[in-house]
């Protein structure tokens, strides 16, 4: 528990010192957002919010608001490792400052599995299809 707390304090300091412009809920290509990432991989075979079957070996992620199919570059702010993932699920829902949950394969690429939660910057590379809102 102390290790996790000290990791989060150090990660917060890294974010504060390096700075990052956060986006609002209006996303466009090149938009960035900073916060924390966690990873998940034990839900293999379950349906994601997009309707796809979750595969921990795919480079996918969950984000609260980005359209499904959006590709984002996730950069681990502690070690500089980055990976592009496709949004196919919703989350994270655990509160705190987590902005994205990445698949096990993406966590491997980011070298974040042992830490569990790391500070990240995400950048929109390609927006997914926008669904039309139905009124009424």
N, C-alpha and C positions, 0 to 999 in steps of 0.2 A: 504494500500500500504506500509506504514511504517512497519507494522507487518510482511508482506511478506519479505521485504528487510532485516529486522533484523533477521528473521528466516533463510534466505539464508546466511547471514554473519556468524551467529552462526554455521550453518551446515557446511559451508566451513571451519571454524576453527576446528570443530570436525574432519573433513576429514584430514586436515593438521596435526593435533596433533596425530591422531591415525595411519595415513599412510595407504596406500593401493596400492598394485602393480596393475597397469592397464595392460590389455592384448592388444596385437595388434589384427588384424583381423584374426589371426590364433587361433582357439579355440580348446581346448581339455578338457577332464574331469578334474576337479579341477582348471581350469583356473578361475581367478577372474578379475573383472572390478569394478571400483568405479566411482560414479557420483551421479546423482539425479534421483529420480523416481517421476512420477506423476501417476494419476489414471484416468480412464474413465469408464463410466457406462451408459451413456444415449444413446448409439448407439445400444441398444438391437435389435437383429433381422437383422442387416446389415451383409453383407458378409465381412469376414476378408480377408486379403491378401492371406491366405492359402486356401480360399474357404469355410471354416467353417462359420457357422452362429454364430455371436457374442452373448454370453450369459454372462451378468455381474455377474452371480452367480457362474460361473466356475472359477477355479484358473488358469487363462491364462494371457498372457502378449504380448506386442509388443516390438520387438527389431529390430534395423536396419539391422543386419547382421547374427545373429545366425540362423541356419537351423530350419525350422518349425519342431515341435515335440521335440525340445531340452527342457530338464527340467533344470531350474536353481533355486537355493536357493537365495532368495532376503532377505537381512537383513537390517532392518532399523537401521542406525548407531546412531540415537538419543536415541532409547529405547531398542535396542537389539532384538526386535521381528523379527522373520523370517518366511518365507513361501516358499514352492516349487510351482513354476508355470510352465506351458508349453507354449512355444512360438508358437503362431498361427497367429500373425499379424506383420506388419511392422510399425516402428515408434520408438520413437517420432520424429516429424519433426519440432518442434517449436524452434529449436536452443538451445543455452545455453549449459549446461552441463548435460542435461537429457539423460540417457542411456536406460531407460526402462519405458514403460507405463504399469501399472498393472490394472487388472479388479477391479471392485468394491469389490468383495469378497476378493481378495488378499489385497486390501487397508484396509479392515476391519481387516484382520489378522495382518497386519503390524501396525495397529493403527495410520494411517497417514492421514485419511480423513480430519480432521480439519485443518491440516497444508497444505494439497494439494500437496506440493512438499517437499520431504525429501532426505537427503543424504543416499545412500544405497551402499552396496557391493553386487554384484551378483557373484555366483559361479556356474560353469557348473557342474551339477550332472550327466546328461546323454545327450549325443549328439543325435539329431534327425537324420533321414536318410539324407545323402548327395546326392543331385541330381547331375547327370552327366552334365557337361557343353557341350553344342553342339557347335561345331566349324563351322563357316561359315553360 
